[in-house]
Amino acid sequence: MEDYIIFTVGDNYYALSVASIQRIIQVPSVTAIPNAHSMVEGMMSYENRVIKVVNFRAMMGMESFEESATSKSQKLLIYQTQNAFFGIKVDQIEDIKNLDCSTLKHVDRLEANANFVEINGVVEVDGRLVNVIKSVTLPMKEKV
C-alpha cells in the first residue's frame, strides 16, 4: 500500500506516488522557452531555481484547458525523482488515496505518450478507473 495523488486531465483520472511529488501549488505565470518541445509550457522560478513546466494535457494528446474566470482549478505538481525535477500542470487534484498496487490491472502501452509517461496499470478507485503512473519524463527539444 502506498499513497497516491489522484488528479484529472479531461475526463481521465491519473495517480502519481506522493513520494515523487514535492509540492502542489497554484499554476503560476510561466515564461516561454524559445524552441522548446511543444509539451513544455515554459519555465518558472521555484525555490531559488528555475524549473521547466510541462502540460500533462499535451502529453496525453488533448486540447488546451479552457478555464473560466471563476474556476481556478488547474494545479502544478512539483515532480521530483532521482533523475528529474520539473512542474506538471494538471486540470484538478481529486484526492490522496492509499492504493494497493497488487490489484493493478495491466494495460497495453499507450503509443501517443509512451516516451514521456509510463503507465504502471489501472486500478479501480471509488467506481472509477485510475491510470497509475510509474514515471514521467521531461520532453527535450523537438527535432527540427
Steps between C-alpha positions, in 0.01 A plus 500: 500500500629843403356853497415648160378840387204450270449773241294555188577605148179531305275210600795274580641419843870453572700419813859590587683378808510760777869412537574663161300820566684766696212748507167595342458869416275734301617535141729805490587714202738311276763648266514346155819325389594560135516178293385288796312175449128562439413325829719742698297808590804688621702565811436650841684601814461251782694512828798692362531294183347495156297193405314396185123454494336231286136489404360155582208563260748539215678182611169317472427648155207707629387852413587800720311552823222762478482653846226741598573816699321356804664158490871486585531126533823430310790404723871449463659186641867553583635164385830382640680171456867405503529600133237774461372826647226689316138614522206305358189706424177304560130591487397422856610312812233251604636325808787330676437129539685201632501257206573131497710461186471121520149550355634684193363386168761529228418693185652510156769760454358837394685583180415872494693574817713193564823701477398738781243331727540142618171353622537220754140384460144586594329470838136555592444775758150599612349347185741678264795361307821682591819482291790444739812675372837340558707794370488823300790612281568861406475542120809648342521731200315374194704396197499764228 
